[in-house]
Amino acid sequence: MEPIAPRPSAVTAALAWVALGILALGVIGAEAVVVQSAREMAHLYPEFADLEAPLVTAALVFGVCIEAILVITGLLVWSIRHGRIFDRAALRLVDSLVIALVAATLVVASTLPFLPGPPALVLAVLGGIIAGTAVTLVVLNLRSLLREAASMRLELDEVV
């Protein structure tokens, strides 16, 4: 049976996986920089040394959430490439993506009480919270669209 929609080419899928891999390496590098920078800042500004542990922990947990989002996105690209985007496994992946997005947004929000910096830093974190919420809401809408399409596909398969 012919797929309902054309699948992306192997080149497009491979380029998506390469880009996701580069982003994942960037996140790992950023986590290393955060840890090193926090140590240096704690030495330069000893009055803020007690904030090092909670903020570094939040940054590392946020990085893990982003890594999870990248891996899940790669798996969804694989599902699309192999015509399995309407399977239950793909729907569970989208649910996992929503959970990772919510967790990342909550981690960013949890840093607000610890921010000692200028108002611009607080505004940047608030912007991150708004962006995380917006992306999560968009993915939730796309999830409902995918569920409806999967249901229609199942119905069509039964008819055929």
VMD Tcl script that draws the C-alpha trace (Angstrom):
set ca {
  {0.00 0.00 0.00}
  {1.29 3.48 -0.89}
  {2.00 5.85 1.99}
  {-0.55 8.62 2.51}
  {2.11 11.30 2.13}
  {5.57 11.12 0.61}
  {8.32 10.41 3.08}
  {11.32 12.68 3.43}
  {14.35 11.67 1.44}
  {17.18 9.76 3.07}
  {19.38 12.84 2.64}
  {16.91 15.08 4.44}
  {16.57 12.63 7.31}
  {20.35 12.18 7.55}
  {20.88 15.94 7.58}
  {18.29 16.29 10.35}
  {20.09 13.63 12.41}
  {23.45 15.33 11.83}
  {22.02 18.70 12.87}
  {20.47 17.16 16.00}
  {23.80 15.50 16.79}
  {25.65 18.80 16.43}
  {23.12 20.46 18.73}
  {23.54 17.63 21.26}
  {27.31 18.09 21.22}
  {26.78 21.82 21.68}
  {24.60 21.20 24.73}
  {27.23 18.91 26.25}
  {29.88 21.57 25.60}
  {27.67 24.25 27.11}
  {27.19 22.15 30.24}
  {30.97 21.85 30.63}
  {31.35 25.61 30.18}
  {28.62 26.28 32.76}
  {30.35 24.14 35.37}
  {33.72 25.79 34.76}
  {32.28 29.31 34.63}
  {30.35 28.76 37.86}
  {33.55 27.73 39.64}
  {35.34 30.83 38.41}
  {32.45 33.13 39.30}
  {32.21 31.64 42.79}
  {35.89 32.50 43.33}
  {35.51 36.00 41.90}
  {32.32 36.77 43.81}
  {32.38 34.81 47.09}
  {29.14 36.45 48.24}
  {27.33 34.44 45.54}
  {29.22 31.16 46.12}
  {26.20 29.62 47.85}
  {24.23 29.98 44.59}
  {26.74 27.93 42.62}
  {25.31 24.50 43.49}
  {21.60 25.20 42.84}
  {22.20 27.13 39.62}
  {24.71 24.62 38.22}
  {22.34 21.79 39.12}
  {19.49 23.57 37.34}
  {21.69 24.16 34.29}
  {22.73 20.50 34.15}
  {19.16 19.25 34.57}
  {18.04 21.69 31.86}
  {20.80 20.30 29.62}
  {19.59 16.76 30.21}
  {16.04 17.85 29.27}
  {17.35 19.41 26.07}
  {19.33 16.24 25.28}
  {16.13 14.21 25.77}
  {14.23 16.57 23.46}
  {16.92 16.16 20.79}
  {16.94 12.35 21.07}
  {13.15 12.16 20.93}
  {13.12 14.47 17.91}
  {15.67 12.21 16.21}
  {13.48 9.19 16.91}
  {10.47 11.02 15.48}
  {12.47 11.81 12.32}
  {13.26 8.09 12.13}
  {9.54 7.26 12.52}
  {8.62 9.68 9.75}
  {11.37 8.36 7.47}
  {10.23 4.76 7.93}
  {6.50 5.49 7.63}
  {5.78 4.72 11.29}
  {4.73 8.14 12.48}
  {1.14 6.94 12.96}
  {2.16 4.05 15.25}
  {1.45 4.11 18.97}
  {5.19 4.24 19.63}
  {5.41 7.56 17.80}
  {2.47 8.90 19.80}
  {4.27 7.90 23.01}
  {7.38 9.68 21.74}
  {5.38 12.87 21.30}
  {4.01 12.45 24.83}
  {7.61 12.07 26.06}
  {8.56 15.18 24.12}
  {5.84 17.15 25.91}
  {7.05 15.86 29.28}
  {10.65 16.87 28.49}
  {9.52 20.32 27.35}
  {7.46 20.85 30.51}
  {10.37 19.67 32.66}
  {12.80 22.04 30.91}
  {10.40 24.95 31.35}
  {9.91 24.15 35.03}
  {13.67 23.96 35.55}
  {14.05 27.42 34.02}
  {11.21 28.72 36.19}
  {12.81 27.20 39.29}
  {15.89 29.40 38.84}
  {13.97 32.65 39.32}
  {14.30 32.76 43.13}
  {18.07 32.22 42.88}
  {18.91 34.94 40.37}
  {21.05 37.60 41.98}
  {21.84 39.42 38.77}
  {20.52 42.44 36.97}
  {16.89 42.82 35.88}
  {17.90 41.92 32.33}
  {18.81 38.43 33.54}
  {15.42 38.02 35.17}
  {13.76 39.23 31.96}
  {15.80 36.71 29.96}
  {14.67 33.89 32.25}
  {11.06 35.08 32.00}
  {11.48 35.08 28.22}
  {12.75 31.50 28.45}
  {9.71 30.51 30.48}
  {7.38 32.13 27.94}
  {9.23 30.48 25.03}
  {9.16 27.08 26.73}
  {5.47 27.40 27.43}
  {4.75 28.47 23.85}
  {6.73 25.57 22.34}
  {5.02 23.12 24.70}
  {1.58 24.42 23.71}
  {2.43 24.16 20.00}
  {3.64 20.57 20.46}
  {0.44 19.75 22.37}
  {-1.59 21.07 19.43}
  {0.52 19.08 16.98}
  {0.11 16.01 19.19}
  {-3.68 16.27 18.93}
  {-3.34 16.62 15.16}
  {-1.10 13.53 15.02}
  {-3.57 11.55 17.15}
  {-6.40 12.50 14.80}
  {-4.34 11.59 11.74}
  {-3.37 8.26 13.32}
  {-7.02 7.55 14.04}
  {-7.95 8.39 10.46}
  {-5.12 6.18 9.19}
  {-6.33 3.27 11.33}
  {-9.84 3.77 10.02}
  {-8.59 3.90 6.43}
  {-6.52 0.73 6.92}
  {-9.62 -1.07 8.20}
  {-11.61 0.00 5.15}
  {-8.88 -1.12 2.74}
}
mol new
graphics top color blue
foreach p $ca { graphics top sphere $p radius 0.5 }
foreach p [lrange $ca 0 end-1] q [lrange $ca 1 end] { graphics top cylinder $p $q radius 0.2 }
display resetview
